Amino acid sequence: MLTHTHVRTIEWGDCDPAGIVFHPRYLAYFDHATCLLFAKAGLDLATLQARFAVIGYPVVDLRSRFLAPCRFGDEVRIETRIAEFRRSSFDVHHVLHRSEAVAVEASVTRVWAGWHPDDPQRLQGRPVPEEVREALGPG
């Protein structure tokens, strides 16, 4: 199973006036970590769009647990992996560590999506290609 680890330092712009990470910023971290995981597998967004005629993998569900606060200047480590593939959706699991402690866990469900053939204003889920499953998958 492919896992990507990303280390970052918490910036002031990510924090509230108390210097604690404003919770929506974690979602931006996790979105970026997902892109890095796909890129590690050789499947950056431009490659996906060209090879598979999809627009991407939008979020349709999100569950998170905030276990310990992170603050301005903290160095954190984000571990990202695919937890499960289904026909046209998949779950991405993120664990954010501050030192050795788990600070945030999140599970994000995404859909492999392209434009709807009958309505260009809508997206439509498509089967996740086997090549993508093999490159990223839990098996």
Protein Blocks (a to p, Z undefined) as FASTA:
>chain_A
ZZddddddddfklpcfkopacfklmmmmmmmmmmmmmmmnopafklmmmmnopabjcdfb
dcdddfbdcdehiacddddddfbdcfkbccddddddehjbcfbdcddddddddddfklmk
bccdddddfklmmmmmgZZ
